[in-house]
Amino acid sequence: MPRLTRYVLIATLLAAFCAGLVYDVTWHPAEHERMPVSCNAKDAAAPQLAPGQTLKVMTWNIQYLAGKRYVFWYDMADGSGPDERPTPEDVAYNLDEVARVIRDEQPDVVLLQEVDDGAKNTDYVNQLALLQARVTDLYPCSTEAFYWKSDFIPNPHIFGSVGTKLAIISRYVIDRAERLQLPSPAGNFISRQFAPRPALLVGYLPMTDGKHLAIVNTHLGDSHPGDRTATRQLDVMRGLLDEFEHAQAPWILGGDFSLLAKDQYHRLAPELRGEFAPVSELQALWDRYPMVPSNDDAAGEDRRKWFTRFPNDPRVSGPDRTVDYLFYSPAMKRLTARVRQDDTLLISDHLPVIARLLLPGVRAPDSGQLPR
């Protein structure tokens, strides 16, 4: 065999081996898959929703319980943040703080993003299980889905496993759930294997009238001007919500969208605008469906009350933008809403968004729970 041919063959075999190794340590979820649901009511079965009742919902990116005492490497656009991971002590403290806020608010349904499980930088612990142990008396039902998972990430700031989930916990029955894959950013073959895989986690809560309330949870990654990934992701979301509307099925969508509310781009300091488009891609949803915070909230005189993000960036001294939202079916009515800022500023780089919504339908007079 000629020497050149041998070299080409060896190179081809090495490339195939490396590609196989990369594929083996990374995660390849299905486009659509059923997710397990857990309902562990100790004293009685978890209740069902009733038409016409009030539902209190919270969405919160808990930042894998890292807290605000750090500037992580990814917090700076050039990757120059000095910190790589939180201490176990800070993770434990923030776990207790998240549980405290949830117990204080007692929302009926909680949507959580950036919940670690099996990640090297948070000591491989299942953070949802630890949180559930603290609030299981309030939330017997839960479902979860990974959107970033790998046995090994070669990035020197990680150099080990990652595992990050979406989670929904509920005081009401969840009878089924599914994970729907969203479009991912473009990139070369190798980098795509190690990247997060954004998704929708959909939990279906049965109602006493035979319908289901769909609770949709998501976390979109940072976008960049000219990158149409966010637009493609929102197209998928809008299609799903349109399907719910066509079926007259009530729904709530919440999460960290990493996208600004209307008119916030020009209020940010120029050096902080890099990951955002001047016209927010989120318009594809707010043009069609009501959201919390609304654009009137986020752009009004009291807009600071509606900021949901406090970056771990030394150039930022407090919450300065809105990127976390709740959307809901027009058949529902917003009763109250707020961003809890007063005692949550140091727990995560995101703040919890809370809303009380009136479900569609007429409530039976003997159906139990009164609106809170």
C-alpha positions in Angstrom: 0.0 0.0 0.0 1.5 3.4 -1.0 2.6 5.6 2.0 0.1 8.4 1.1 -2.8 6.0 1.0 -1.8 4.6 4.4 -1.6 8.1 5.9 -5.1 8.9 4.5 -6.5 5.7 5.8 -5.0 6.3 9.3 -6.3 9.9 9.3 -9.7 8.7 8.3 -9.8 6.0 11.0 -8.6 8.5 13.6 -11.3 11.0 12.6 -14.0 8.3 12.7 -12.8 7.2 16.2 -12.8 10.8 17.5 -16.3 11.5 16.0 -17.6 8.3 17.6 -16.0 9.2 21.0 -17.6 12.7 20.8 -21.0 11.2 19.9 -20.7 8.6 22.8 -20.1 11.2 25.6 -22.7 13.6 24.3 -26.5 13.6 24.5 -28.9 13.1 21.5 -32.5 13.6 22.6 -35.5 12.7 20.5 -37.5 15.5 18.9 -40.5 14.5 20.9 -40.6 12.3 23.9 -42.8 11.5 26.9 -41.4 12.6 30.3 -42.0 10.9 33.6 -44.4 12.4 36.1 -44.2 12.0 39.8 -47.2 12.6 42.1 -46.5 11.6 45.7 -49.3 12.9 47.8 -48.8 11.6 51.4 -52.3 12.1 52.9 -54.6 12.3 49.9 -54.5 12.4 46.2 -53.4 15.8 44.7 -56.5 17.9 43.7 -57.6 18.7 40.2 -58.1 22.1 38.7 -61.6 23.4 38.3 -62.9 25.8 35.6 -63.2 29.4 36.7 -60.8 29.1 39.6 -57.8 31.3 40.4 -54.3 29.9 39.7 -51.1 31.4 41.0 -48.1 30.7 38.9 -44.4 31.5 39.4 -41.5 31.2 36.9 -37.9 31.4 38.1 -34.5 30.8 36.7 -32.7 29.7 39.8 -29.2 29.8 38.2 -28.3 26.3 39.4 -28.3 27.8 43.0 -25.0 29.7 42.3 -26.0 33.1 43.7 -24.6 36.5 43.3 -21.2 36.4 44.9 -19.4 35.6 41.6 -18.5 36.8 38.1 -18.4 33.5 36.2 -16.3 33.1 33.1 -19.4 33.2 30.8 -20.8 36.4 32.5 -18.4 38.5 30.5 -18.7 38.6 26.7 -15.0 37.8 26.3 -15.0 34.9 28.7 -12.8 36.8 31.2 -15.0 36.2 34.4 -12.6 34.9 37.1 -15.0 32.3 38.7 -15.8 28.8 37.4 -18.1 27.4 40.0 -20.0 28.2 43.2 -18.9 26.8 46.5 -21.0 23.9 48.0 -21.8 26.2 50.9 -23.3 28.9 48.6 -25.3 26.2 46.7 -26.7 24.9 50.0 -27.6 28.4 51.2 -29.3 29.3 48.0 -31.3 26.0 48.0 -32.7 27.0 51.3 -33.4 30.5 50.0 -35.3 29.3 47.0 -37.3 27.0 49.2 -38.1 29.9 51.5 -39.4 32.1 48.8 -41.5 29.3 47.3 -43.0 28.5 50.7 -43.7 32.1 51.3 -45.4 32.7 48.0 -47.1 29.3 47.8 -47.9 29.5 44.1 -50.0 26.6 42.7 -47.5 25.8 39.9 -43.8 26.7 39.8 -41.7 26.7 36.6 -38.0 26.4 37.2 -35.1 26.8 34.8 -31.3 26.0 35.3 -31.8 23.2 37.7 -28.7 21.1 37.8 -28.5 17.3 38.0 -25.2 15.4 37.5 -23.1 18.5 36.8 -19.5 18.5 37.9 -19.5 22.2 38.9 -22.3 21.6 41.4 -21.0 18.3 42.7 -23.3 16.1 40.7 -26.3 16.6 43.0 -29.9 16.5 41.8 -31.0 19.9 42.8 -34.7 19.3 42.1 -34.8 16.4 44.4 -33.2 18.5 47.2 -35.7 21.3 46.6 -38.6 18.9 46.5 -37.6 17.4 49.9 -38.1 20.9 51.3 -41.5 21.6 49.7 -43.0 18.2 49.2 -45.9 19.0 51.5 -47.0 21.8 49.2 -46.1 20.2 45.8 -46.7 16.5 45.5 -46.5 16.5 41.7 -43.6 17.2 39.4 -42.0 16.6 36.0 -38.6 17.5 34.5 -36.6 17.4 31.3 -32.9 18.0 30.5 -31.9 20.7 28.0 -28.2 20.4 28.5 -26.5 17.1 29.2 -23.1 15.6 28.5 -20.8 13.1 30.3 -17.9 15.4 29.4 -17.4 19.0 28.2 -13.8 19.8 27.1 -14.2 23.5 28.0 -11.4 24.1 30.5 -13.8 26.0 32.8 -16.0 22.9 33.0 -13.8 19.9 32.0 -16.4 17.4 33.2 -20.0 16.6 33.1 -23.0 18.9 32.7 -26.7 18.4 33.4 -29.3 21.1 33.4 -33.1 20.7 33.6 -36.4 22.4 33.2 -38.8 21.5 36.0 -42.4 22.0 36.9 -43.7 21.4 40.4 -47.5 21.5 41.2 -49.9 21.2 44.0 -52.4 20.0 41.4 -52.3 16.7 39.5 -50.0 16.4 36.5 -51.1 13.3 34.5 -48.7 13.4 31.6 -45.8 15.4 30.3 -43.6 15.7 27.2 -40.4 17.2 26.0 -40.4 19.0 22.6 -37.1 19.8 21.0 -36.6 23.4 19.8 -34.3 24.5 17.0 -30.6 24.8 18.1 -28.0 27.3 17.1 -25.9 26.5 14.0 -22.3 25.5 14.5 -19.7 23.0 13.4 -20.4 19.3 14.0 -18.2 19.1 17.1 -19.4 22.2 18.9 -23.0 21.3 18.3 -22.6 18.0 20.1 -21.6 19.7 23.3 -24.1 22.6 23.2 -27.3 22.9 25.2 -30.4 21.7 23.4 -33.2 24.1 24.2 -36.6 22.5 24.6 -40.2 22.9 25.8 -41.3 20.9 28.8 -45.1 20.6 28.7 -47.1 19.3 31.7 -50.8 18.6 31.3 -52.9 19.2 34.4 -56.4 17.6 34.2 -59.4 19.7 35.0 -62.7 18.6 36.5 -64.5 19.5 33.2 -62.5 16.9 31.3 -60.1 19.4 29.7 -56.4 19.9 30.5 -54.4 23.0 31.3 -51.0 22.9 29.5 -48.1 24.3 31.4 -45.2 25.0 29.1 -41.7 25.7 30.5 -38.6 26.8 28.5 -35.2 28.5 28.7 -33.8 30.0 25.5 -30.1 30.6 25.1 -28.4 34.0 24.4 -29.0 35.1 20.8 -26.8 37.3 18.7 -27.7 39.9 16.0 -28.2 38.2 12.7 -28.7 34.7 14.2 -32.3 33.6 13.5 -32.3 30.8 16.1 -34.6 32.7 18.5 -37.0 33.5 15.6 -37.1 29.8 14.7 -37.7 28.8 18.3 -40.5 31.3 18.7 -42.1 30.0 15.5 -42.3 26.6 17.1 -43.7 27.9 20.3 -46.3 30.0 18.5 -47.4 27.0 16.5 -47.9 25.0 19.7 -49.9 27.8 21.3 -52.0 28.2 18.2 -52.8 24.5 18.4 -53.9 24.8 22.0 -56.1 27.8 21.0 -57.6 25.9 18.1 -58.5 23.1 20.5 -59.9 25.6 23.0 -57.4 24.2 25.5 -56.2 26.6 28.2 -52.4 27.1 28.5 -49.6 29.0 30.3 -46.1 29.4 28.9 -43.3 30.7 31.1 -39.6 30.8 31.4 -36.3 32.6 30.7 -36.5 33.8 27.1 -33.3 35.7 27.1 -35.1 38.4 25.0 -36.0 41.9 25.9 -39.4 43.5 26.3 -40.4 46.3 23.9 -38.3 49.5 24.0 -35.7 48.1 26.5 -32.9 47.7 24.0 -32.1 51.4 23.9 -32.4 51.8 27.6 -29.5 49.4 28.1 -25.9 50.8 28.2 -24.4 50.2 24.7 -21.8 47.8 26.0 -24.6 45.6 27.4 -26.6 45.3 24.2 -24.5 42.8 22.3 -26.6 39.7 22.8 -29.9 41.5 21.9 -31.5 42.6 18.7 -32.8 46.3 18.5 -36.3 44.8 17.8 -37.0 41.9 20.1 -37.8 38.6 18.5 -40.3 38.1 21.3 -42.7 40.3 19.4 -43.8 37.2 17.6 -45.5 36.1 20.8 -46.6 39.4 22.4 -48.4 40.5 19.2 -50.6 37.5 19.6 -50.8 36.6 23.3 -50.9 38.4 26.7 -47.7 38.3 28.7 -46.5 39.2 32.2 -44.7 41.5 32.5 -46.6 43.3 29.7 -44.8 45.8 27.5 -46.7 48.5 29.3 -45.3 47.2 32.6 -41.8 46.9 31.3 -41.7 50.3 29.5 -43.7 52.4 31.9 -42.7 54.8 34.7 -42.4 51.9 37.2 -40.5 49.7 34.8 -37.8 49.0 37.3 -40.3 47.0 39.3 -40.6 44.7 36.3 -36.9 44.0 35.7 -36.2 40.3 36.0 -32.5 40.0 35.4 -29.6 41.1 37.6 -26.5 39.9 35.7 -23.3 38.7 37.5 -21.5 41.5 35.7 -19.4 44.1 37.7 -20.7 46.8 35.3 -24.3 46.2 36.5 -25.3 47.4 40.0 -28.9 46.0 40.1 -31.7 44.5 37.9 -31.6 46.3 34.6 -33.7 44.3 32.1 -36.7 42.1 31.6 -36.1 38.7 30.0 -38.4 36.3 32.0 -42.1 36.1 31.2 -45.4 34.3 31.6 -47.7 34.1 28.6 -51.2 32.8 28.9 -54.3 32.1 26.8 -56.5 35.1 26.0 -59.4 33.0 27.6 -57.7 33.6 30.9 -57.8 36.9 32.9 -54.8 38.4 34.7 -55.8 39.3 38.3 -52.5 40.3 39.8 -48.8 40.2 38.8 -45.4 41.2 40.1 -41.7 40.5 40.0 -40.5 39.6 43.5 -37.4 41.8 44.0 -37.3 42.8 47.6 -35.6 39.7 49.1 -34.4 37.7 46.0 -31.7 39.9 44.6 -28.8 37.7 45.9 -30.3 34.3 45.3 -30.0 34.1 41.5 -29.2 36.4 38.6 -32.9 36.2 37.7 -35.9 37.2 39.7 -39.2 35.3 40.1 -42.2 36.4 38.0 -45.5 35.7 39.7 -49.1 36.1 38.4 -52.6 35.1 39.6 -54.7 34.1 36.6 -58.4 33.3 36.4 -59.0 30.1 34.4 -61.8 30.1 31.8 -65.1 28.5 32.6 -67.7 28.8 35.4 -66.7 27.6 38.8 -69.0 25.2 40.5 -70.2 26.6 43.9 -69.1 23.5 45.8 -65.8 22.8 44.1 -63.6 23.6 47.0 -60.7 26.0 47.1 -61.4 29.7 47.1 -59.2 32.1 45.1 -56.2 33.3 47.1 
